[in-house]
Amino acid sequence: MLLRALFFCLAFALPTHAEQVVAGLSQNRVAITANFDGSEILIFGAVQRETPAPTFAPLEVIVAISGPSHAVTVRRKTHQYGIWVNTDAVEVDEAPTFYAVATSGPLDEILLETEDLRHHISVNRAIRSVGAPEEISDSEAFTDAIIRIRMNNGLYQTLDNTVEVSEETLFNTSIALPANLTEGDYTTRIFLTRGGEVIDVFETSIDVRKVGLERWVYNLAHEQPLIYGLLSLFIAIAAGWGASAFFRFLNLRG
């Protein structure tokens, strides 16, 4: 009985993870202003361990940054009677507005499929689509369309071999945030893997917000839509009148 008690005490005294992430970001807040043209986040850190590093497989690092997720309706167009028309639609339950994955090696080589399914790390796994109408047999094509469009816009990024790992202890990478960001909390996750299995996870967040005039216009549009509409109409009329007056002035001088 005494030996059993000592065994349990020793088990609880041991660290839960043999290797743990200690990490930081170059900035935890991004301000979207009138001249905002994107930003770059530097992610750096170290691996804390109390015993020598295992040798059965190399240490790999994966960094994933995810923006706010929203439901998206994806429509498919087909060419009928000489025009393009919407024929099918699928409601994707959750798709991040921004998603970037940076890795120290090819993602499919350093991460097992079961671990990807568990932690939702790859771009495909980050999108959640529960079901589609029965008449649609290729619902995966709609998810692929979201990924393709947002990759073209710089909103989805897969950055293999961009995390630098030194002596299996220090690591760093940088991820570019495009200008067309959606404001909100951007979750940043850092995964340590060995042999394709996740051995530790570190998580923090980046606060992305509109500031200054952009914040005032955004709040006005959402909180006082009538005033926002009238103000927009007034600005359009004033701009039209000003342009007309300017050209009349030029004609008189000519």
C-alpha positions in Angstrom: 0.0 0.0 0.0 2.9 2.4 0.9 4.6 1.7 -2.5 1.4 2.4 -4.3 0.9 5.7 -2.5 4.5 6.7 -3.3 4.0 5.8 -7.0 0.9 8.0 -7.3 2.7 10.9 -5.5 5.6 10.6 -8.0 3.3 10.4 -11.0 1.5 13.6 -10.0 4.9 15.3 -9.3 6.1 14.7 -12.8 5.3 17.4 -15.4 2.3 16.8 -17.6 4.3 17.6 -20.8 7.9 16.7 -21.2 8.2 19.6 -23.6 6.2 22.9 -23.4 6.0 26.0 -25.6 7.0 29.4 -24.2 6.1 32.0 -26.9 5.3 35.6 -27.7 4.2 37.9 -30.5 5.7 41.1 -31.8 2.3 42.7 -31.3 -1.0 41.7 -29.7 -3.1 44.5 -31.2 -3.6 45.6 -34.8 -5.3 49.0 -35.5 -7.1 49.4 -38.8 -6.9 53.0 -39.9 -7.6 54.9 -43.1 -4.2 54.1 -44.5 -3.9 50.6 -43.2 -2.3 48.4 -45.8 -1.7 45.2 -43.8 0.6 44.2 -41.0 3.2 41.6 -40.2 3.2 39.5 -37.0 6.4 38.0 -35.8 6.0 34.9 -33.7 8.9 33.6 -31.6 9.4 31.3 -28.7 11.3 28.4 -27.1 10.7 24.9 -26.0 11.0 24.4 -22.2 12.1 20.9 -21.1 13.5 19.4 -17.9 15.0 16.4 -19.5 17.1 15.9 -22.7 15.1 16.2 -26.0 13.8 12.9 -27.3 15.6 11.5 -30.3 13.0 9.2 -31.8 11.7 12.0 -34.1 12.7 15.6 -34.8 10.8 18.5 -33.2 8.4 20.3 -35.5 6.5 23.6 -35.0 3.2 24.7 -36.5 1.8 28.2 -36.1 -1.9 28.8 -36.9 -3.6 32.2 -36.8 -7.4 32.2 -37.2 -9.8 35.2 -37.6 -13.4 35.4 -36.5 -15.6 32.6 -38.0 -18.9 33.2 -39.7 -21.5 31.2 -41.7 -21.1 31.5 -45.5 -23.6 30.7 -48.2 -21.8 29.4 -51.3 -23.6 29.4 -54.6 -22.7 27.7 -57.8 -23.4 29.3 -61.2 -24.1 27.3 -64.4 -24.4 28.4 -67.9 -28.0 28.1 -69.1 -29.6 29.6 -72.2 -26.7 31.8 -72.8 -26.5 33.3 -69.3 -25.0 32.4 -66.0 -27.5 31.6 -63.2 -27.3 30.4 -59.6 -28.4 26.8 -59.5 -27.1 25.3 -56.2 -26.3 26.7 -52.8 -24.6 25.3 -49.7 -24.6 26.8 -46.2 -21.1 26.4 -44.7 -21.6 26.6 -40.9 -18.3 28.2 -40.0 -15.4 29.6 -42.0 -12.7 31.8 -40.6 -12.4 35.2 -42.2 -8.7 34.8 -42.1 -6.6 31.7 -41.6 -2.8 31.2 -41.9 -0.7 28.1 -41.1 3.1 28.3 -41.0 5.1 25.1 -40.5 8.7 24.0 -40.0 8.1 21.3 -42.6 5.5 20.0 -45.1 2.2 19.9 -43.1 1.2 16.4 -44.3 4.6 15.0 -43.2 4.8 16.5 -39.7 1.1 16.2 -38.7 -0.9 13.0 -38.6 -4.4 13.1 -40.1 -5.9 12.0 -36.7 -4.2 14.9 -35.0 -5.4 17.4 -37.7 -8.9 16.1 -37.2 -8.6 16.6 -33.4 -7.1 20.1 -33.4 -8.5 21.5 -36.7 -5.1 22.8 -37.9 -5.1 22.6 -41.7 -7.1 25.1 -43.7 -9.6 22.4 -44.8 -10.2 21.3 -41.2 -10.6 24.9 -40.0 -13.8 25.1 -42.0 -16.9 23.4 -40.5 -19.7 22.3 -42.8 -22.1 19.9 -41.2 -24.3 19.0 -44.2 -25.6 19.9 -47.6 -29.0 19.5 -49.4 -29.6 15.9 -50.4 -29.6 16.9 -54.1 -26.0 18.1 -53.9 -23.5 15.2 -54.0 -20.3 17.2 -54.2 -20.6 19.5 -51.2 -16.8 19.4 -50.8 -16.5 21.5 -54.0 -18.3 24.4 -52.2 -15.7 24.3 -49.4 -12.9 24.1 -51.9 -14.4 27.2 -53.6 -14.2 29.2 -50.3 -10.6 28.2 -49.9 -9.7 29.0 -53.5 -11.3 32.5 -53.4 -9.9 33.5 -50.0 -6.4 32.2 -50.9 -6.5 34.4 -54.0 -7.4 37.3 -51.7 -4.6 36.6 -49.3 -7.0 35.6 -46.6 -6.0 32.0 -46.5 -2.4 31.0 -46.4 -0.5 27.7 -46.1 3.2 28.5 -45.5 5.2 25.3 -45.4 8.8 25.4 -44.3 8.6 29.0 -43.0 9.1 28.3 -39.3 12.8 28.3 -38.4 13.7 25.9 -35.6 17.2 26.1 -34.0 18.7 23.3 -31.9 15.2 22.0 -31.3 14.7 24.8 -28.8 14.2 28.2 -30.4 11.8 29.0 -33.2 10.5 32.0 -35.1 8.4 32.9 -38.1 6.4 35.8 -39.5 2.9 35.9 -40.9 1.6 38.8 -43.1 -1.9 40.1 -42.3 -3.6 41.6 -45.4 -5.3 45.0 -45.6 -8.8 43.4 -46.0 -9.0 42.1 -42.4 -12.3 41.6 -40.5 -12.0 43.1 -37.1 -12.2 40.8 -34.1 -10.1 38.5 -32.0 -7.6 36.5 -34.0 -6.7 33.2 -32.2 -3.0 32.3 -32.4 -2.1 28.6 -31.7 1.4 27.1 -31.6 1.8 23.3 -31.8 4.8 21.2 -31.0 4.8 17.8 -32.8 7.0 14.8 -32.9 6.4 11.9 -35.2 3.3 13.6 -36.4 1.7 13.7 -32.9 0.9 17.0 -31.0 2.8 17.1 -27.8 2.0 20.6 -26.6 -0.2 23.6 -27.6 0.2 27.3 -26.7 -2.6 29.7 -27.4 -3.0 33.5 -27.4 -4.9 36.1 -29.3 -4.4 39.3 -31.4 -7.0 42.1 -31.1 -7.8 43.6 -34.6 -10.0 46.7 -34.4 -10.9 49.7 -36.4 -9.8 53.0 -34.9 -10.3 56.7 -35.6 -12.6 57.7 -38.5 -13.1 54.1 -39.5 -14.5 53.1 -36.1 -16.8 56.2 -36.1 -18.2 55.3 -39.5 -18.6 51.6 -38.6 -20.4 52.4 -35.4 -22.7 54.9 -37.1 -23.6 52.5 -39.9 -24.5 49.7 -37.4 -26.0 51.7 -34.6 -27.6 54.6 -36.5 -28.3 53.3 -40.0 -30.9 56.1 -40.8 -28.4 58.9 -39.9 -25.6 57.0 -41.8 -27.9 56.8 -44.9 -28.8 60.5 -44.8 -25.2 61.5 -44.3 -24.1 59.3 -47.2 -26.8 60.9 -49.4 -25.7 64.4 -48.3 -22.1 63.7 -49.1 -23.0 62.3 -52.5 -25.1 65.4 -53.4 -22.4 67.7 -52.1 -19.8 65.9 -54.2 -21.9 66.0 -57.3 -22.7 69.7 -56.8 -19.1 70.5 -56.2 -17.9 68.7 -59.3 -20.6 70.4 -61.4 -19.6 73.9 -60.1 -15.9 73.2 -60.8 -16.6 72.3 -64.4 -18.8 75.3 -64.9 -16.0 77.5 -63.5 -13.6 75.9 -66.0 -16.0 76.5 -68.9 -16.4 80.2 -67.9 -12.7 80.7 -67.9 -12.4 78.9 -71.2 
